[in-house]
Protein backbone atom coordinates (compact mmCIF):
# COMPACT_ATOMS: atom_id res chain seq x y z
CA UNK A 1 0.00 0.00 0.00
CA UNK A 2 1.29 3.45 -0.87
CA UNK A 3 2.44 5.60 2.05
CA UNK A 4 0.34 8.76 2.03
CA UNK A 5 1.87 10.18 5.19
CA UNK A 6 3.64 12.68 2.92
CA UNK A 7 1.12 15.52 2.67
CA UNK A 8 2.40 16.54 -0.77
CA UNK A 9 1.62 13.10 -2.16
CA UNK A 10 -1.90 13.18 -0.72
CA UNK A 11 -2.44 16.68 -2.07
CA UNK A 12 -1.17 15.71 -5.51
CA UNK A 13 -3.45 12.68 -5.62
CA UNK A 14 -6.44 14.86 -4.74
CA UNK A 15 -5.54 17.29 -7.51
CA UNK A 16 -4.95 14.46 -9.98
CA UNK A 17 -8.32 12.92 -9.14
CA UNK A 18 -10.05 16.28 -9.59
CA UNK A 19 -8.28 16.87 -12.89
CA UNK A 20 -9.10 13.46 -14.34
CA UNK A 21 -12.71 13.72 -13.13
CA UNK A 22 -13.10 17.13 -14.73
CA UNK A 23 -11.59 15.85 -17.96
CA UNK A 24 -14.12 13.00 -18.03
CA UNK A 25 -17.13 15.31 -17.80
CA UNK A 26 -15.58 17.83 -20.20
CA UNK A 27 -14.94 15.18 -22.85
CA UNK A 28 -18.45 13.81 -22.47
CA UNK A 29 -19.75 17.32 -23.07
CA UNK A 30 -17.51 17.62 -26.14
CA UNK A 31 -18.83 14.25 -27.33
CA UNK A 32 -22.40 15.54 -27.12
CA UNK A 33 -21.45 18.70 -29.01
CA UNK A 34 -19.69 16.67 -31.72
CA UNK A 35 -22.67 14.30 -31.96
CA UNK A 36 -25.12 17.17 -32.36
CA UNK A 37 -22.92 18.58 -35.13
CA UNK A 38 -22.96 15.27 -36.98
CA UNK A 39 -19.33 14.27 -36.28
CA UNK A 40 -19.96 10.71 -35.09
CA UNK A 41 -16.34 9.57 -35.19
CA UNK A 42 -15.18 12.58 -33.21
CA UNK A 43 -17.96 12.03 -30.70
CA UNK A 44 -16.84 8.42 -30.30
CA UNK A 45 -13.25 9.55 -29.75
CA UNK A 46 -14.29 11.93 -26.98
CA UNK A 47 -16.39 9.20 -25.31
CA UNK A 48 -13.55 6.68 -25.45
CA UNK A 49 -11.12 9.17 -23.99
CA UNK A 50 -13.63 10.11 -21.28
CA UNK A 51 -13.84 6.45 -20.25
CA UNK A 52 -10.06 6.29 -20.01
CA UNK A 53 -9.99 9.41 -17.85
CA UNK A 54 -12.55 7.73 -15.58
CA UNK A 55 -10.22 4.78 -15.08
CA UNK A 56 -7.38 7.18 -14.27
CA UNK A 57 -9.58 8.96 -11.72
CA UNK A 58 -10.65 5.65 -10.16
CA UNK A 59 -6.99 4.58 -9.83
CA UNK A 60 -6.18 7.81 -7.98
CA UNK A 61 -9.24 7.50 -5.74
CA UNK A 62 -8.34 3.93 -4.76
CA UNK A 63 -4.99 5.22 -3.50
CA UNK A 64 -6.68 8.06 -1.62
CA UNK A 65 -9.21 5.68 -0.05
CA UNK A 66 -7.72 2.17 0.04
CA UNK A 67 -10.47 1.15 2.49
CA UNK A 68 -12.87 1.20 -0.47
CA UNK A 69 -10.72 -0.90 -2.80
CA UNK A 70 -12.15 -4.43 -2.97
CA UNK A 71 -10.28 -7.19 -4.80
CA UNK A 72 -12.50 -10.13 -3.89
CA UNK A 73 -16.07 -9.31 -2.88
CA UNK A 74 -16.83 -12.99 -2.19
CA UNK A 75 -14.30 -12.97 0.64
CA UNK A 76 -16.14 -10.23 2.51
CA UNK A 77 -18.63 -10.83 5.29
CA UNK A 78 -21.94 -8.99 5.27
CA UNK A 79 -20.67 -6.74 8.06
CA UNK A 80 -17.57 -5.87 6.03
CA UNK A 81 -19.70 -5.07 3.02
CA UNK A 82 -21.90 -2.80 5.12
CA UNK A 83 -18.83 -1.09 6.55
CA UNK A 84 -17.49 -0.28 3.08
CA UNK A 85 -20.89 0.89 1.86
CA UNK A 86 -21.23 2.96 5.02
CA UNK A 87 -17.88 4.59 4.37
CA UNK A 88 -19.04 5.53 0.87
CA UNK A 89 -22.12 7.14 2.38
CA UNK A 90 -20.03 8.98 4.98
CA UNK A 91 -17.86 10.46 2.24
CA UNK A 92 -20.95 11.35 0.21
CA UNK A 93 -22.53 13.08 3.21
CA UNK A 94 -19.31 14.97 3.85
CA UNK A 95 -19.18 16.17 0.26
CA UNK A 96 -22.84 17.13 0.01
CA UNK A 97 -22.76 18.91 3.36
CA UNK A 98 -19.74 20.93 2.30
CA UNK A 99 -21.57 21.89 -0.87
CA UNK A 100 -24.75 23.14 0.78
CA UNK A 101 -23.14 24.74 3.85
CA UNK A 102 -20.02 26.27 2.33
CA UNK A 103 -19.45 25.93 -1.40
CA UNK A 104 -22.78 26.94 -2.94
CA UNK A 105 -23.59 29.69 -0.42
CA UNK A 106 -20.13 31.16 -1.09
CA UNK A 107 -20.61 30.97 -4.85
CA UNK A 108 -24.04 32.55 -4.57
CA UNK A 109 -22.72 35.43 -2.48
CA UNK A 110 -19.86 36.00 -4.90
CA UNK A 111 -22.28 36.07 -7.82
CA UNK A 112 -24.48 38.59 -6.05
CA UNK A 113 -21.47 40.74 -5.28
CA UNK A 114 -20.35 40.61 -8.90
CA UNK A 115 -23.81 41.71 -10.00
CA UNK A 116 -24.23 44.56 -7.49
CA UNK A 117 -20.69 45.83 -7.12
CA UNK A 118 -17.99 47.33 -9.30
CA UNK A 119 -18.28 44.53 -11.86
CA UNK A 120 -21.98 45.30 -12.36
CA UNK A 121 -21.26 48.99 -12.95
CA UNK A 122 -18.60 48.09 -15.50
CA UNK A 123 -20.98 45.66 -17.24
CA UNK A 124 -23.70 48.29 -17.55
CA UNK A 125 -21.21 50.72 -19.09
CA UNK A 126 -20.26 48.20 -21.75
CA UNK A 127 -23.71 48.14 -23.28
CA UNK A 128 -25.63 45.10 -24.50
CA UNK A 129 -22.79 42.65 -23.98
CA UNK A 130 -22.44 43.84 -20.41
CA UNK A 131 -26.18 43.41 -19.79
CA UNK A 132 -25.93 39.83 -21.06
CA UNK A 133 -23.11 39.17 -18.61
CA UNK A 134 -25.12 40.63 -15.75
CA UNK A 135 -28.02 38.34 -16.64
CA UNK A 136 -25.69 35.35 -16.53
CA UNK A 137 -24.45 36.34 -13.09
CA UNK A 138 -28.00 36.80 -11.80
CA UNK A 139 -28.90 33.35 -13.13
CA UNK A 140 -25.80 31.86 -11.51
CA UNK A 141 -26.67 33.40 -8.15
CA UNK A 142 -30.23 32.06 -8.43
CA UNK A 143 -29.09 28.57 -9.39
CA UNK A 144 -26.50 28.38 -6.62
CA UNK A 145 -29.20 29.32 -4.14
CA UNK A 146 -31.44 26.54 -5.46
CA UNK A 147 -28.60 24.03 -5.45
CA UNK A 148 -28.00 24.65 -1.76
CA UNK A 149 -31.37 23.10 -0.85
CA UNK A 150 -30.77 20.27 -3.33
CA UNK A 151 -27.43 19.34 -1.74
CA UNK A 152 -29.01 19.53 1.73
CA UNK A 153 -31.70 17.11 0.51
CA UNK A 154 -29.05 14.77 -0.92
CA UNK A 155 -27.08 14.84 2.32
CA UNK A 156 -30.22 13.98 4.29
CA UNK A 157 -31.02 11.07 1.97
CA UNK A 158 -27.48 9.74 2.36
CA UNK A 159 -27.74 10.08 6.14
CA UNK A 160 -31.01 8.13 6.13
CA UNK A 161 -29.40 5.40 4.02
CA UNK A 162 -26.42 5.24 6.39
CA UNK A 163 -28.74 4.94 9.40
CA UNK A 164 -30.66 2.16 7.64
CA UNK A 165 -27.41 0.27 7.10
CA UNK A 166 -26.84 0.58 10.83
CA UNK A 167 -30.19 -1.07 11.53
CA UNK A 168 -32.25 2.03 12.31
CA UNK A 169 -35.83 2.27 11.08
CA UNK A 170 -36.26 5.35 8.88
CA UNK A 171 -38.73 7.91 10.17
CA UNK A 172 -41.48 8.80 7.67
CA UNK A 173 -41.54 12.37 6.47
CA UNK A 174 -44.61 14.53 6.21
CA UNK A 175 -46.27 16.84 3.72
CA UNK A 176 -48.13 19.98 4.69
CA UNK A 177 -51.86 20.40 4.05
CA UNK A 178 -51.35 24.14 3.62
CA UNK A 179 -50.66 25.04 -0.06
CA UNK A 180 -49.03 28.27 1.10
CA UNK A 181 -46.11 26.37 2.65
CA UNK A 182 -46.22 22.95 0.93
CA UNK A 183 -42.99 22.44 -1.01
CA UNK A 184 -42.68 20.44 -4.22
CA UNK A 185 -39.62 18.57 -5.51
CA UNK A 186 -38.49 17.86 -9.07
CA UNK A 187 -38.12 14.11 -9.63
CA UNK A 188 -35.46 14.75 -12.26
CA UNK A 189 -32.94 16.96 -10.44
CA UNK A 190 -34.31 17.33 -6.85
CA UNK A 191 -34.87 21.10 -7.15
CA UNK A 192 -37.29 22.10 -4.37
CA UNK A 193 -39.97 24.70 -5.07
CA UNK A 194 -40.87 26.67 -1.95
CA UNK A 195 -44.05 28.75 -2.32
CA UNK A 196 -42.80 31.13 0.36
CA UNK A 197 -39.93 32.30 -1.86
CA UNK A 198 -41.50 31.48 -5.24
CA UNK A 199 -39.35 31.69 -8.37
CA UNK A 200 -39.01 35.43 -9.10
CA UNK A 201 -36.51 34.90 -11.93
CA UNK A 202 -39.22 32.96 -13.77
CA UNK A 203 -41.95 35.45 -12.92
CA UNK A 204 -43.37 33.45 -10.00
CA UNK A 205 -43.87 35.85 -7.08
CA UNK A 206 -43.13 34.87 -3.48
CA UNK A 207 -46.21 33.43 -1.81
CA UNK A 208 -47.40 31.58 -4.93
CA UNK A 209 -48.72 28.06 -4.14
CA UNK A 210 -47.55 25.38 -6.54
CA UNK A 211 -51.06 24.83 -7.91
CA UNK A 212 -51.21 28.46 -9.03
CA UNK A 213 -48.02 28.29 -11.08
CA UNK A 214 -48.74 28.40 -14.86
CA UNK A 215 -48.62 24.99 -16.53
CA UNK A 216 -45.89 26.15 -18.92
CA UNK A 217 -43.53 26.84 -16.01
CA UNK A 218 -40.47 24.58 -15.93
CA UNK A 219 -37.81 23.65 -13.41
CA UNK A 220 -35.21 26.46 -13.29
CA UNK A 221 -32.41 23.94 -12.81
CA UNK A 222 -33.05 21.15 -15.33
CA UNK A 223 -35.97 22.48 -17.40
CA UNK A 224 -38.34 19.64 -16.47
CA UNK A 225 -42.07 20.22 -16.85
CA UNK A 226 -44.26 21.22 -13.92
CA UNK A 227 -45.82 17.75 -14.01
CA UNK A 228 -42.44 16.29 -13.05
CA UNK A 229 -42.77 17.74 -9.54
CA UNK A 230 -44.26 15.83 -6.62
CA UNK A 231 -45.08 16.95 -3.06
CA UNK A 232 -41.91 17.25 -0.98
CA UNK A 233 -41.78 15.28 2.26
CA UNK A 234 -40.29 17.33 5.07
CA UNK A 235 -37.90 15.37 7.31
CA UNK A 236 -39.42 13.95 10.47
CA UNK A 237 -38.87 15.98 13.60
CA UNK A 238 -35.91 14.78 15.65
RODO-2510 file (C-alpha; in nm, 4 decimals, decimal comma):
residues 238
     n   res          X          Y          Z
     1     x     0,0000     0,0000     0,0000
     2     x     0,1290     0,3454    -0,0872
     3     x     0,2441     0,5599     0,2047
     4     x     0,0343     0,8756     0,2030
     5     x     0,1868     1,0183     0,5193
     6     x     0,3637     1,2682     0,2924
     7     x     0,1115     1,5517     0,2665
     8     x     0,2402     1,6538    -0,0770
     9     x     0,1617     1,3097    -0,2164
    10     x    -0,1900     1,3176    -0,0723
    11     x    -0,2445     1,6682    -0,2067
    12     x    -0,1174     1,5712    -0,5506
    13     x    -0,3455     1,2676    -0,5618
    14     x    -0,6440     1,4859    -0,4737
    15     x    -0,5543     1,7289    -0,7514
    16     x    -0,4947     1,4460    -0,9982
    17     x    -0,8322     1,2918    -0,9141
    18     x    -1,0045     1,6276    -0,9587
    19     x    -0,8283     1,6868    -1,2888
    20     x    -0,9102     1,3463    -1,4342
    21     x    -1,2711     1,3720    -1,3131
    22     x    -1,3104     1,7133    -1,4733
    23     x    -1,1585     1,5847    -1,7963
    24     x    -1,4125     1,3000    -1,8026
    25     x    -1,7125     1,5315    -1,7803
    26     x    -1,5579     1,7829    -2,0202
    27     x    -1,4937     1,5182    -2,2854
    28     x    -1,8449     1,3807    -2,2472
    29     x    -1,9753     1,7318    -2,3073
    30     x    -1,7508     1,7617    -2,6136
    31     x    -1,8834     1,4245    -2,7327
    32     x    -2,2401     1,5536    -2,7124
    33     x    -2,1448     1,8704    -2,9006
    34     x    -1,9693     1,6673    -3,1722
    35     x    -2,2674     1,4296    -3,1958
    36     x    -2,5121     1,7172    -3,2365
    37     x    -2,2922     1,8579    -3,5135
    38     x    -2,2960     1,5268    -3,6985
    39     x    -1,9331     1,4273    -3,6277
    40     x    -1,9962     1,0712    -3,5085
    41     x    -1,6342     0,9568    -3,5190
    42     x    -1,5182     1,2583    -3,3215
    43     x    -1,7962     1,2026    -3,0701
    44     x    -1,6836     0,8415    -3,0304
    45     x    -1,3247     0,9547    -2,9753
    46     x    -1,4287     1,1926    -2,6981
    47     x    -1,6388     0,9204    -2,5311
    48     x    -1,3549     0,6678    -2,5449
    49     x    -1,1119     0,9173    -2,3989
    50     x    -1,3634     1,0110    -2,1275
    51     x    -1,3842     0,6447    -2,0254
    52     x    -1,0056     0,6289    -2,0012
    53     x    -0,9993     0,9412    -1,7852
    54     x    -1,2550     0,7726    -1,5580
    55     x    -1,0218     0,4777    -1,5077
    56     x    -0,7383     0,7177    -1,4271
    57     x    -0,9575     0,8961    -1,1719
    58     x    -1,0645     0,5648    -1,0156
    59     x    -0,6991     0,4579    -0,9831
    60     x    -0,6176     0,7809    -0,7977
    61     x    -0,9236     0,7496    -0,5735
    62     x    -0,8343     0,3934    -0,4756
    63     x    -0,4991     0,5218    -0,3504
    64     x    -0,6677     0,8055    -0,1621
    65     x    -0,9213     0,5677    -0,0047
    66     x    -0,7722     0,2168     0,0043
    67     x    -1,0471     0,1155     0,2494
    68     x    -1,2869     0,1203    -0,0467
    69     x    -1,0723    -0,0895    -0,2803
    70     x    -1,2154    -0,4432    -0,2973
    71     x    -1,0280    -0,7187    -0,4799
    72     x    -1,2503    -1,0128    -0,3886
    73     x    -1,6069    -0,9314    -0,2880
    74     x    -1,6833    -1,2988    -0,2193
    75     x    -1,4298    -1,2974     0,0636
    76     x    -1,6138    -1,0229     0,2512
    77     x    -1,8628    -1,0829     0,5292
    78     x    -2,1945    -0,8994     0,5275
    79     x    -2,0668    -0,6745     0,8055
    80     x    -1,7573    -0,5868     0,6033
    81     x    -1,9702    -0,5073     0,3016
    82     x    -2,1901    -0,2804     0,5119
    83     x    -1,8832    -0,1091     0,6554
    84     x    -1,7494    -0,0281     0,3082
    85     x    -2,0895     0,0885     0,1864
    86     x    -2,1234     0,2960     0,5022
    87     x    -1,7876     0,4588     0,4368
    88     x    -1,9037     0,5529     0,0869
    89     x    -2,2116     0,7142     0,2378
    90     x    -2,0026     0,8982     0,4977
    91     x    -1,7857     1,0458     0,2239
    92     x    -2,0948     1,1354     0,0207
    93     x    -2,2531     1,3076     0,3205
    94     x    -1,9309     1,4970     0,3853
    95     x    -1,9175     1,6171     0,0265
    96     x    -2,2839     1,7127     0,0006
    97     x    -2,2762     1,8905     0,3365
    98     x    -1,9742     2,0934     0,2300
    99     x    -2,1572     2,1894    -0,0875
   100     x    -2,4754     2,3136     0,0782
   101     x    -2,3137     2,4736     0,3855
   102     x    -2,0018     2,6271     0,2333
   103     x    -1,9452     2,5932    -0,1399
   104     x    -2,2778     2,6935    -0,2941
   105     x    -2,3589     2,9692    -0,0421
   106     x    -2,0129     3,1159    -0,1086
   107     x    -2,0607     3,0966    -0,4847
   108     x    -2,4040     3,2553    -0,4566
   109     x    -2,2724     3,5429    -0,2479
   110     x    -1,9861     3,6004    -0,4898
   111     x    -2,2284     3,6070    -0,7824
   112     x    -2,4484     3,8591    -0,6046
   113     x    -2,1469     4,0737    -0,5275
   114     x    -2,0354     4,0606    -0,8903
   115     x    -2,3812     4,1708    -1,0000
   116     x    -2,4235     4,4560    -0,7488
   117     x    -2,0686     4,5833    -0,7117
   118     x    -1,7990     4,7331    -0,9305
   119     x    -1,8277     4,4531    -1,1864
   120     x    -2,1983     4,5303    -1,2364
   121     x    -2,1258     4,8995    -1,2949
   122     x    -1,8597     4,8088    -1,5504
   123     x    -2,0980     4,5657    -1,7241
   124     x    -2,3704     4,8288    -1,7550
   125     x    -2,1209     5,0719    -1,9088
   126     x    -2,0255     4,8202    -2,1747
   127     x    -2,3709     4,8135    -2,3284
   128     x    -2,5627     4,5103    -2,4499
   129     x    -2,2788     4,2647    -2,3982
   130     x    -2,2440     4,3838    -2,0406
   131     x    -2,6180     4,3413    -1,9791
   132     x    -2,5931     3,9834    -2,1057
   133     x    -2,3108     3,9166    -1,8610
   134     x    -2,5117     4,0629    -1,5753
   135     x    -2,8022     3,8338    -1,6641
   136     x    -2,5686     3,5352    -1,6534
   137     x    -2,4453     3,6343    -1,3085
   138     x    -2,8001     3,6798    -1,1800
   139     x    -2,8899     3,3354    -1,3128
   140     x    -2,5799     3,1861    -1,1513
   141     x    -2,6671     3,3400    -0,8147
   142     x    -3,0229     3,2062    -0,8427
   143     x    -2,9092     2,8572    -0,9388
   144     x    -2,6499     2,8384    -0,6620
   145     x    -2,9199     2,9317    -0,4142
   146     x    -3,1441     2,6536    -0,5460
   147     x    -2,8597     2,4031    -0,5448
   148     x    -2,8005     2,4655    -0,1757
   149     x    -3,1366     2,3096    -0,0854
   150     x    -3,0765     2,0265    -0,3327
   151     x    -2,7431     1,9337    -0,1736
   152     x    -2,9014     1,9526     0,1730
   153     x    -3,1699     1,7114     0,0506
   154     x    -2,9053     1,4767    -0,0925
   155     x    -2,7076     1,4841     0,2317
   156     x    -3,0220     1,3978     0,4294
   157     x    -3,1018     1,1068     0,1969
   158     x    -2,7478     0,9739     0,2364
   159     x    -2,7739     1,0075     0,6141
   160     x    -3,1008     0,8125     0,6135
   161     x    -2,9396     0,5397     0,4023
   162     x    -2,6420     0,5244     0,6393
   163     x    -2,8741     0,4943     0,9395
   164     x    -3,0661     0,2162     0,7644
   165     x    -2,7409     0,0271     0,7099
   166     x    -2,6836     0,0577     1,0835
   167     x    -3,0192    -0,1069     1,1527
   168     x    -3,2251     0,2027     1,2309
   169     x    -3,5825     0,2270     1,1081
   170     x    -3,6255     0,5354     0,8882
   171     x    -3,8732     0,7906     1,0171
   172     x    -4,1478     0,8797     0,7674
   173     x    -4,1539     1,2373     0,6466
   174     x    -4,4614     1,4531     0,6213
   175     x    -4,6274     1,6836     0,3722
   176     x    -4,8135     1,9981     0,4688
   177     x    -5,1857     2,0401     0,4047
   178     x    -5,1353     2,4142     0,3615
   179     x    -5,0663     2,5043    -0,0062
   180     x    -4,9029     2,8273     0,1102
   181     x    -4,6114     2,6370     0,2647
   182     x    -4,6220     2,2953     0,0928
   183     x    -4,2989     2,2442    -0,1012
   184     x    -4,2678     2,0439    -0,4223
   185     x    -3,9624     1,8571    -0,5513
   186     x    -3,8489     1,7857    -0,9069
   187     x    -3,8122     1,4114    -0,9632
   188     x    -3,5463     1,4752    -1,2263
   189     x    -3,2942     1,6959    -1,0435
   190     x    -3,4314     1,7332    -0,6848
   191     x    -3,4872     2,1100    -0,7150
   192     x    -3,7287     2,2095    -0,4372
   193     x    -3,9967     2,4699    -0,5065
   194     x    -4,0870     2,6672    -0,1945
   195     x    -4,4051     2,8749    -0,2318
   196     x    -4,2801     3,1127     0,0359
   197     x    -3,9934     3,2299    -0,1860
   198     x    -4,1502     3,1479    -0,5244
   199     x    -3,9350     3,1690    -0,8367
   200     x    -3,9011     3,5429    -0,9102
   201     x    -3,6511     3,4901    -1,1928
   202     x    -3,9219     3,2960    -1,3766
   203     x    -4,1954     3,5451    -1,2916
   204     x    -4,3374     3,3452    -0,9997
   205     x    -4,3867     3,5850    -0,7081
   206     x    -4,3127     3,4865    -0,3482
   207     x    -4,6212     3,3430    -0,1814
   208     x    -4,7405     3,1578    -0,4934
   209     x    -4,8723     2,8064    -0,4135
   210     x    -4,7555     2,5383    -0,6536
   211     x    -5,1064     2,4834    -0,7908
   212     x    -5,1208     2,8463    -0,9027
   213     x    -4,8019     2,8290    -1,1080
   214     x    -4,8737     2,8404    -1,4856
   215     x    -4,8615     2,4995    -1,6528
   216     x    -4,5887     2,6145    -1,8916
   217     x    -4,3531     2,6842    -1,6011
   218     x    -4,0472     2,4584    -1,5933
   219     x    -3,7810     2,3650    -1,3410
   220     x    -3,5214     2,6458    -1,3291
   221     x    -3,2407     2,3943    -1,2813
   222     x    -3,3049     2,1150    -1,5330
   223     x    -3,5966     2,2485    -1,7401
   224     x    -3,8336     1,9635    -1,6473
   225     x    -4,2074     2,0222    -1,6854
   226     x    -4,4257     2,1219    -1,3917
   227     x    -4,5824     1,7746    -1,4013
   228     x    -4,2440     1,6294    -1,3052
   229     x    -4,2771     1,7743    -0,9543
   230     x    -4,4257     1,5830    -0,6623
   231     x    -4,5075     1,6955    -0,3062
   232     x    -4,1907     1,7246    -0,0976
   233     x    -4,1778     1,5283     0,2256
   234     x    -4,0290     1,7329     0,5069
   235     x    -3,7905     1,5370     0,7313
   236     x    -3,9423     1,3953     1,0470
   237     x    -3,8870     1,5978     1,3601
   238     x    -3,5912     1,4785     1,5652
***
